[in-house]
């Protein structure tokens, strides 16, 4: 049997997304050595999450593991915060870990960027491109020839029809749906259970069936 190299992994973010990342990492064929979490919340310092220690803050982990080969997965739900944190960890020399659940269906002609999360029962269709540090949550689907930009999030049960394009940092809520060829602009939000029948401009929140712009998107 082919020997699979063990790679040491720390999960950045010890909340719900971190617990889900831990679950997928523990189910993958790759032999991740899960050493713990890092998180900036003072309340989590010294705590244990899913049986693993919260070792340090984000910055503390960078200093603690300087010069070592260590992989990280940034499991932070807020897209802008995930971008800032991932960039900080990468600039500190840590390596982005891509987590893909064994139940996910990813077409051979599709691509998944570094540091992204592809959860249980996700579908990524032929010719689709998923960027870096994207969260693809349980049972989401990406139709053929779609593009999901860096730092996007596709929530549970969301459906991106063929040819959909999501700009950097865009967000599609749970059970949100796009019609084919729709574009969701950079850092825009399509609300839960909403239908995007036309393009959603950058940096707005659009909700309803069909979706209409309601407010500027919250960026944090």
PASEBA-1860 file (N, C-alpha, C; in nm, 3 decimals):
! residues 220
1> XXXXXXXX> 0.085/-0.119/0.000/0.000/0.000/0.000/0.088/0.124/0.000 ~ 0.051/0.223/-0.081/0.128/0.346/-0.090/0.124/0.421/0.043 ~ 0.243/0.462/0.089/0.251/0.537/0.214/0.215/0.683/0.189 ~ 0.125/0.735/0.269/0.080/0.873/0.255/0.151/0.957/0.360 ~ 0.222/1.064/0.318/0.295/1.144/0.416/0.201/1.215/0.513 ~ 0.242/1.221/0.638/0.164/1.290/0.740/0.200/1.438/0.738 ~ 0.098/1.523/0.739/0.119/1.668/0.740/0.054/1.726/0.864 ~ 0.128/1.806/0.936/0.077/1.867/1.059/-0.015/1.984/1.023
9> XXXXXXXX> -0.131/1.988/1.089/-0.235/2.084/1.055/-0.287/2.154/1.179 ~ -0.297/2.287/1.171/-0.364/2.365/1.273/-0.484/2.434/1.209 ~ -0.594/2.442/1.282/-0.716/2.505/1.231/-0.729/2.643/1.294 ~ -0.736/2.745/1.209/-0.753/2.882/1.256/-0.901/2.912/1.269 ~ -0.946/2.932/1.391/-1.088/2.952/1.419/-1.142/2.830/1.492 ~ -1.183/2.850/1.617/-1.228/2.737/1.699/-1.378/2.742/1.725 ~ -1.453/2.808/1.634/-1.598/2.811/1.644/-1.661/2.698/1.565 ~ -1.786/2.721/1.521/-1.858/2.617/1.449/-1.790/2.575/1.320
17> XXXXXXXX> -1.742/2.674/1.243/-1.673/2.640/1.118/-1.547/2.560/1.145 ~ -1.478/2.592/1.254/-1.360/2.516/1.290/-1.391/2.373/1.324 ~ -1.502/2.351/1.395/-1.543/2.213/1.428/-1.575/2.134/1.301 ~ -1.640/2.200/1.204/-1.671/2.131/1.079/-1.544/2.102/0.999 ~ -1.448/2.194/1.002/-1.321/2.169/0.935/-1.248/2.052/0.999 ~ -1.251/2.046/1.132/-1.191/1.933/1.203/-1.254/1.802/1.158 ~ -1.387/1.800/1.147/-1.457/1.678/1.106/-1.412/1.632/0.968 ~ -1.409/1.725/0.871/-1.370/1.687/0.735/-1.223/1.644/0.731
25> XXXXXXXX> -1.136/1.716/0.798/-0.995/1.679/0.798/-0.975/1.539/0.854 ~ -1.052/1.504/0.956/-1.037/1.372/1.017/-1.093/1.261/0.929 ~ -1.175/1.296/0.830/-1.235/1.197/0.740/-1.157/1.180/0.609 ~ -1.062/1.266/0.581/-0.992/1.262/0.454/-0.889/1.149/0.449 ~ -0.857/1.107/0.327/-0.759/1.001/0.308/-0.620/1.050/0.349 ~ -0.590/1.177/0.321/-0.463/1.233/0.365/-0.453/1.221/0.516 ~ -0.335/1.189/0.563/-0.316/1.169/0.706/-0.272/1.299/0.771 ~ -0.368/1.385/0.797/-0.339/1.508/0.869/-0.311/1.475/1.015
33> XXXXXXXX> -0.207/1.534/1.069/-0.184/1.529/1.213/-0.241/1.656/1.271 ~ -0.362/1.646/1.325/-0.433/1.763/1.376/-0.376/1.800/1.512 ~ -0.306/1.911/1.518/-0.238/1.945/1.643/-0.320/2.040/1.729 ~ -0.424/2.102/1.675/-0.508/2.189/1.755/-0.560/2.308/1.677 ~ -0.610/2.405/1.752/-0.670/2.526/1.695/-0.588/2.648/1.737 ~ -0.603/2.756/1.661/-0.559/2.887/1.708/-0.677/2.983/1.691 ~ -0.692/3.075/1.785/-0.809/3.163/1.786/-0.776/3.286/1.869 ~ -0.823/3.402/1.825/-0.794/3.527/1.895/-0.889/3.557/2.011
41> XXXXXXXX> -0.989/3.472/2.033/-1.083/3.497/2.141/-1.018/3.466/2.276 ~ -1.010/3.566/2.366/-0.952/3.540/2.499/-1.027/3.430/2.575 ~ -1.158/3.418/2.550/-1.237/3.319/2.622/-1.198/3.176/2.587 ~ -1.133/3.158/2.471/-1.096/3.023/2.427/-0.953/2.986/2.463 ~ -0.878/3.079/2.519/-0.739/3.050/2.552/-0.730/2.934/2.651 ~ -0.657/2.831/2.614/-0.640/2.714/2.699/-0.755/2.615/2.695 ~ -0.859/2.645/2.616/-0.974/2.555/2.608/-0.944/2.436/2.516 ~ -1.033/2.339/2.521/-1.028/2.225/2.429/-1.155/2.226/2.345
49> XXXXXXXX> -1.140/2.207/2.215/-1.251/2.202/2.121/-1.240/2.073/2.042 ~ -1.346/1.993/2.042/-1.343/1.862/1.975/-1.224/1.778/2.022 ~ -1.190/1.795/2.148/-1.081/1.717/2.206/-0.941/1.768/2.175 ~ -0.931/1.881/2.102/-0.801/1.938/2.067/-0.782/2.072/2.139 ~ -0.658/2.106/2.173/-0.636/2.232/2.246/-0.642/2.353/2.155 ~ -0.688/2.465/2.210/-0.669/2.595/2.145/-0.530/2.641/2.187 ~ -0.434/2.626/2.097/-0.293/2.639/2.133/-0.252/2.783/2.160 ~ -0.304/2.874/2.078/-0.256/3.012/2.088/-0.349/3.101/2.007
57> XXXXXXXX> -0.318/3.230/2.009/-0.383/3.325/1.919/-0.329/3.304/1.778 ~ -0.386/3.377/1.680/-0.336/3.366/1.542/-0.189/3.410/1.536 ~ -0.162/3.529/1.587/-0.024/3.578/1.585/0.068/3.491/1.668 ~ 0.019/3.443/1.782/0.100/3.357/1.867/0.138/3.227/1.797 ~ 0.045/3.172/1.719/0.074/3.048/1.647/0.182/3.071/1.541 ~ 0.176/3.187/1.475/0.278/3.217/1.375/0.416/3.220/1.440 ~ 0.427/3.286/1.555/0.555/3.290/1.623/0.598/3.156/1.678 ~ 0.503/3.082/1.732/0.534/2.953/1.794/0.590/2.853/1.693
65> XXXXXXXX> 0.535/2.855/1.570/0.574/2.754/1.472/0.664/2.811/1.361 ~ 0.724/2.925/1.385/0.811/2.987/1.285/0.922/2.892/1.243 ~ 0.942/2.881/1.111/1.047/2.797/1.058/1.013/2.651/1.045 ~ 0.895/2.610/1.093/0.852/2.471/1.085/0.756/2.454/0.967 ~ 0.750/2.332/0.914/0.650/2.303/0.811/0.518/2.274/0.880 ~ 0.427/2.368/0.869/0.296/2.354/0.933/0.190/2.404/0.837 ~ 0.085/2.326/0.824/-0.028/2.361/0.738/-0.138/2.421/0.825 ~ -0.214/2.512/0.765/-0.327/2.570/0.837/-0.451/2.567/0.748
73> XXXXXXXX> -0.565/2.558/0.813/-0.692/2.579/0.743/-0.766/2.689/0.816 ~ -0.805/2.793/0.743/-0.872/2.909/0.802/-1.023/2.885/0.801 ~ -1.077/2.849/0.917/-1.219/2.814/0.930/-1.291/2.926/1.003 ~ -1.303/3.039/0.935/-1.369/3.157/0.991/-1.482/3.195/0.897 ~ -1.603/3.205/0.949/-1.719/3.223/0.864/-1.727/3.358/0.794 ~ -1.686/3.465/0.858/-1.695/3.598/0.796/-1.588/3.610/0.689 ~ -1.631/3.638/0.568/-1.539/3.632/0.454/-1.422/3.729/0.466 ~ -1.450/3.854/0.503/-1.343/3.952/0.512/-1.244/3.915/0.623
81> XXXXXXXX> -1.295/3.868/0.736/-1.207/3.825/0.844/-1.124/3.705/0.802 ~ -1.185/3.613/0.729/-1.111/3.497/0.680/-0.999/3.540/0.586 ~ -1.027/3.639/0.500/-0.923/3.688/0.410/-0.806/3.747/0.489 ~ -0.835/3.834/0.583/-0.728/3.897/0.662/-0.646/3.791/0.736 ~ -0.716/3.694/0.795/-0.646/3.594/0.875/-0.562/3.502/0.787 ~ -0.617/3.459/0.675/-0.542/3.371/0.585/-0.418/3.441/0.532 ~ -0.432/3.568/0.496/-0.317/3.642/0.446/-0.210/3.656/0.554 ~ -0.253/3.678/0.678/-0.158/3.690/0.788/-0.084/3.559/0.811
89> XXXXXXXX> -0.155/3.447/0.808/-0.093/3.317/0.830/0.003/3.281/0.716 ~ -0.038/3.310/0.594/0.050/3.280/0.481/0.176/3.367/0.484 ~ 0.160/3.494/0.519/0.277/3.581/0.526/0.371/3.538/0.638 ~ 0.316/3.466/0.738/0.397/3.412/0.846/0.463/3.280/0.814 ~ 0.442/3.230/0.692/0.511/3.109/0.649/0.432/2.981/0.661 ~ 0.307/2.986/0.709/0.227/2.865/0.716/0.167/2.833/0.580 ~ 0.134/2.706/0.557/0.090/2.657/0.427/-0.060/2.630/0.427 ~ -0.134/2.680/0.327/-0.280/2.662/0.326/-0.321/2.518/0.293
97> XXXXXXXX> -0.406/2.462/0.376/-0.454/2.324/0.359/-0.594/2.325/0.298 ~ -0.614/2.251/0.192/-0.744/2.236/0.127/-0.813/2.113/0.183 ~ -0.937/2.128/0.229/-1.011/2.017/0.290/-1.131/1.984/0.203 ~ -1.136/1.859/0.155/-1.246/1.813/0.070/-1.302/1.685/0.131 ~ -1.428/1.688/0.170/-1.489/1.570/0.231/-1.498/1.455/0.131 ~ -1.480/1.332/0.177/-1.486/1.217/0.086/-1.620/1.201/0.013 ~ -1.729/1.258/0.068/-1.859/1.245/0.001/-1.880/1.349/-0.107 ~ -1.793/1.449/-0.115/-1.809/1.554/-0.217/-1.784/1.496/-0.356
105> XXXXXXXX> -1.856/1.549/-0.454/-1.837/1.512/-0.594/-1.775/1.631/-0.666 ~ -1.651/1.616/-0.708/-1.578/1.723/-0.776/-1.538/1.671/-0.914 ~ -1.588/1.735/-1.018/-1.559/1.690/-1.155/-1.409/1.693/-1.181 ~ -1.364/1.603/-1.266/-1.222/1.595/-1.299/-1.172/1.725/-1.362 ~ -1.258/1.792/-1.435/-1.218/1.917/-1.503/-1.239/2.041/-1.416 ~ -1.287/2.023/-1.294/-1.304/2.135/-1.201/-1.175/2.156/-1.123 ~ -1.162/2.273/-1.059/-1.044/2.300/-0.977/-1.086/2.363/-0.846 ~ -1.013/2.328/-0.740/-1.039/2.381/-0.606/-0.912/2.451/-0.560
113> XXXXXXXX> -0.923/2.578/-0.519/-0.807/2.655/-0.479/-0.753/2.619/-0.342 ~ -0.631/2.660/-0.317/-0.565/2.632/-0.190/-0.643/2.690/-0.073 ~ -0.648/2.612/0.034/-0.709/2.659/0.158/-0.859/2.652/0.163 ~ -0.923/2.602/0.057/-1.069/2.600/0.053/-1.124/2.479/0.127 ~ -1.251/2.490/0.163/-1.324/2.386/0.234/-1.440/2.341/0.147 ~ -1.448/2.211/0.120/-1.557/2.151/0.042/-1.622/2.047/0.131 ~ -1.739/2.080/0.183/-1.801/1.999/0.286/-1.873/1.875/0.235 ~ -1.938/1.803/0.327/-2.009/1.680/0.290/-2.116/1.705/0.184
121> XXXXXXXX> -2.120/1.616/0.086/-2.225/1.611/-0.018/-2.228/1.734/-0.108 ~ -2.118/1.805/-0.117/-2.107/1.917/-0.210/-2.086/1.864/-0.351 ~ -2.140/1.934/-0.450/-2.119/1.901/-0.592/-2.052/2.020/-0.660 ~ -1.941/1.992/-0.731/-1.872/2.094/-0.810/-1.863/2.040/-0.953 ~ -1.936/2.105/-1.045/-1.955/2.052/-1.180/-1.837/2.071/-1.274 ~ -1.845/2.007/-1.390/-1.738/2.013/-1.489/-1.704/2.157/-1.529 ~ -1.576/2.183/-1.542/-1.531/2.313/-1.588/-1.540/2.424/-1.486 ~ -1.581/2.394/-1.365/-1.596/2.498/-1.264/-1.464/2.526/-1.193
129> XXXXXXXX> -1.450/2.648/-1.145/-1.329/2.689/-1.074/-1.369/2.751/-0.940 ~ -1.320/2.690/-0.834/-1.342/2.740/-0.699/-1.210/2.799/-0.651 ~ -1.213/2.923/-0.604/-1.091/2.994/-0.570/-1.030/2.952/-0.438 ~ -0.944/3.039/-0.386/-0.869/3.012/-0.264/-0.950/3.055/-0.141 ~ -0.937/2.973/-0.035/-0.999/3.002/0.094/-1.149/3.026/0.082 ~ -1.213/2.943/0.002/-1.359/2.944/-0.016/-1.421/2.844/0.081 ~ -1.539/2.876/0.133/-1.617/2.781/0.212/-1.735/2.732/0.129 ~ -1.733/2.602/0.097/-1.845/2.537/0.025/-1.912/2.444/0.126
137> XXXXXXXX> -2.025/2.487/0.179/-2.086/2.416/0.291/-2.174/2.298/0.248 ~ -2.217/2.221/0.345/-2.283/2.092/0.323/-2.396/2.102/0.220 ~ -2.394/2.011/0.125/-2.499/1.994/0.023/-2.513/2.112/-0.072 ~ -2.415/2.200/-0.077/-2.417/2.307/-0.178/-2.379/2.248/-0.314 ~ -2.418/2.316/-0.421/-2.382/2.267/-0.555/-2.340/2.384/-0.643 ~ -2.241/2.357/-0.727/-2.188/2.454/-0.822/-2.203/2.394/-0.960 ~ -2.287/2.454/-1.043/-2.312/2.401/-1.176/-2.191/2.414/-1.267 ~ -2.198/2.349/-1.380/-2.087/2.345/-1.476/-2.042/2.486/-1.517
145> XXXXXXXX> -1.913/2.498/-1.540/-1.853/2.621/-1.593/-1.879/2.744/-1.508 ~ -1.893/2.725/-1.379/-1.911/2.837/-1.287/-1.777/2.878/-1.228 ~ -1.774/2.999/-1.174/-1.654/3.050/-1.110/-1.691/3.103/-0.972 ~ -1.622/3.054/-0.872/-1.642/3.100/-0.735/-1.512/3.167/-0.692 ~ -1.514/3.299/-0.671/-1.392/3.374/-0.645/-1.331/3.345/-0.510 ~ -1.210/3.393/-0.490/-1.141/3.377/-0.363/-1.225/3.434/-0.248 ~ -1.220/3.366/-0.135/-1.282/3.410/-0.009/-1.434/3.415/-0.015 ~ -1.494/3.348/-0.112/-1.640/3.339/-0.117/-1.691/3.238/-0.015
153> XXXXXXXX> -1.823/3.240/0.005/-1.890/3.138/0.086/-2.022/3.100/0.020 ~ -2.041/2.969/0.006/-2.166/2.913/-0.046/-2.225/2.829/0.067 ~ -2.338/2.872/0.122/-2.393/2.813/0.244/-2.469/2.683/0.216 ~ -2.507/2.611/0.322/-2.572/2.481/0.305/-2.693/2.486/0.211 ~ -2.696/2.392/0.118/-2.810/2.377/0.029/-2.819/2.478/-0.082 ~ -2.725/2.570/-0.094/-2.731/2.670/-0.200/-2.705/2.605/-0.335 ~ -2.762/2.662/-0.441/-2.754/2.606/-0.575/-2.708/2.713/-0.673 ~ -2.587/2.698/-0.724/-2.537/2.788/-0.828/-2.556/2.719/-0.962
161> XXXXXXXX> -2.642/2.772/-1.045/-2.666/2.711/-1.175/-2.547/2.732/-1.268 ~ -2.546/2.658/-1.379/-2.434/2.661/-1.471/-2.396/2.801/-1.516 ~ -2.265/2.827/-1.519/-2.216/2.955/-1.565/-2.226/3.069/-1.465 ~ -2.265/3.041/-1.342/-2.268/3.145/-1.239/-2.126/3.193/-1.212 ~ -2.112/3.322/-1.183/-1.982/3.378/-1.145/-1.998/3.455/-1.015 ~ -1.920/3.418/-0.915/-1.917/3.489/-0.788/-1.786/3.565/-0.777 ~ -1.793/3.696/-0.757/-1.673/3.775/-0.738/-1.611/3.751/-0.602 ~ -1.491/3.802/-0.583/-1.420/3.782/-0.457/-1.507/3.820/-0.338
169> XXXXXXXX> -1.507/3.733/-0.237/-1.574/3.761/-0.113/-1.726/3.756/-0.116 ~ -1.786/3.714/-0.228/-1.933/3.708/-0.236/-1.987/3.597/-0.146 ~ -2.115/3.610/-0.111/-2.178/3.520/-0.013/-2.316/3.482/-0.066 ~ -2.344/3.350/-0.068/-2.478/3.302/-0.102/-2.530/3.226/0.019 ~ -2.642/3.273/0.074/-2.698/3.214/0.195/-2.759/3.077/0.173 ~ -2.795/3.014/0.284/-2.850/2.878/0.279/-2.971/2.871/0.186 ~ -2.970/2.773/0.097/-3.077/2.748/0.001/-3.097/2.862/-0.099 ~ -2.999/2.952/-0.109/-3.002/3.052/-0.215/-2.980/2.986/-0.351
177> XXXXXXXX> -3.037/3.045/-0.455/-3.032/2.987/-0.589/-3.000/3.096/-0.691 ~ -2.918/3.063/-0.790/-2.896/3.152/-0.903/-2.949/3.087/-1.030 ~ -3.001/3.168/-1.122/-3.032/3.117/-1.255/-2.901/3.111/-1.334 ~ -2.896/3.038/-1.445/-2.771/3.027/-1.521/-2.716/3.163/-1.563 ~ -2.583/3.172/-1.558/-2.505/3.285/-1.611/-2.516/3.412/-1.527 ~ -2.576/3.405/-1.411/-2.584/3.521/-1.324/-2.449/3.549/-1.260 ~ -2.420/3.678/-1.236/-2.300/3.716/-1.163/-2.338/3.777/-1.029 ~ -2.271/3.728/-0.924/-2.282/3.786/-0.789/-2.156/3.869/-0.769
185> XXXXXXXX> -2.171/4.000/-0.755/-2.056/4.090/-0.751/-1.967/4.070/-0.629 ~ -1.849/4.130/-0.635/-1.754/4.119/-0.526/-1.815/4.167/-0.394 ~ -1.797/4.087/-0.290/-1.841/4.117/-0.154/-1.990/4.146/-0.145 ~ -2.067/4.091/-0.239/-2.214/4.101/-0.235/-2.271/3.980/-0.161 ~ -2.394/3.994/-0.116/-2.465/3.888/-0.045/-2.597/3.858/-0.115 ~ -2.620/3.730/-0.145/-2.751/3.682/-0.185/-2.809/3.611/-0.064 ~ -2.922/3.659/-0.015/-2.976/3.609/0.111/-3.025/3.466/0.106 ~ -3.044/3.410/0.224/-3.094/3.273/0.237/-3.229/3.259/0.167
193> XXXXXXXX> -3.248/3.146/0.099/-3.374/3.113/0.030/-3.414/3.217/-0.074 ~ -3.316/3.290/-0.127/-3.343/3.392/-0.229/-3.306/3.340/-0.367 ~ -3.368/3.397/-0.470/-3.343/3.359/-0.609/-3.284/3.477/-0.684 ~ -3.161/3.461/-0.731/-3.099/3.565/-0.814/-3.134/3.538/-0.959 ~ -3.231/3.612/-1.009/-3.273/3.597/-1.148/-3.197/3.691/-1.240 ~ -3.121/3.783/-1.181/-3.038/3.877/-1.256/-2.913/3.904/-1.174 ~ -2.816/3.972/-1.234/-2.690/3.999/-1.166/-2.713/4.076/-1.036 ~ -2.631/4.043/-0.936/-2.632/4.115/-0.809/-2.511/4.207/-0.807
201> XXXXXXXX> -2.529/4.339/-0.795/-2.415/4.431/-0.797/-2.318/4.405/-0.681 ~ -2.197/4.453/-0.696/-2.096/4.440/-0.591/-2.140/4.512/-0.464 ~ -2.106/4.452/-0.350/-2.119/4.514/-0.218/-2.261/4.554/-0.181 ~ -2.358/4.474/-0.222/-2.496/4.496/-0.178/-2.551/4.364/-0.123 ~ -2.661/4.375/-0.050/-2.736/4.258/-0.006/-2.864/4.250/-0.087 ~ -2.888/4.134/-0.146/-3.006/4.113/-0.229/-3.084/3.994/-0.174 ~ -3.214/4.013/-0.148/-3.294/3.907/-0.090/-3.431/3.901/-0.158 ~ -3.495/3.784/-0.144/-3.630/3.767/-0.195/-3.637/3.675/-0.316
209> XXXXXXXX> -3.761/3.653/-0.363/-3.787/3.570/-0.481/-3.881/3.647/-0.574 ~ -3.828/3.706/-0.684/-3.686/3.714/-0.716/-3.616/3.813/-0.624 ~ -3.483/3.799/-0.612/-3.407/3.883/-0.521/-3.402/4.027/-0.569 ~ -3.409/4.118/-0.473/-3.396/4.261/-0.501/-3.300/4.320/-0.401 ~ -3.230/4.425/-0.441/-3.132/4.488/-0.353/-3.204/4.555/-0.238 ~ -3.160/4.522/-0.117/-3.221/4.579/0.004/-3.131/4.675/0.077 ~ -2.998/4.649/0.074/-2.907/4.731/0.154/-2.764/4.703/0.111 ~ -2.672/4.791/0.148/-2.530/4.758/0.127/-2.495/4.631/0.205
217> XXXX> -2.407/4.550/0.150/-2.364/4.429/0.220/-2.279/4.466/0.340 ~ -2.294/4.388/0.448/-2.212/4.410/0.568/-2.077/4.343/0.548 ~ -1.970/4.420/0.555/-1.835/4.370/0.541/-1.767/4.382/0.676 ~ -1.712/4.271/0.725/-1.646/4.276/0.856/-1.527/4.184/0.857
END
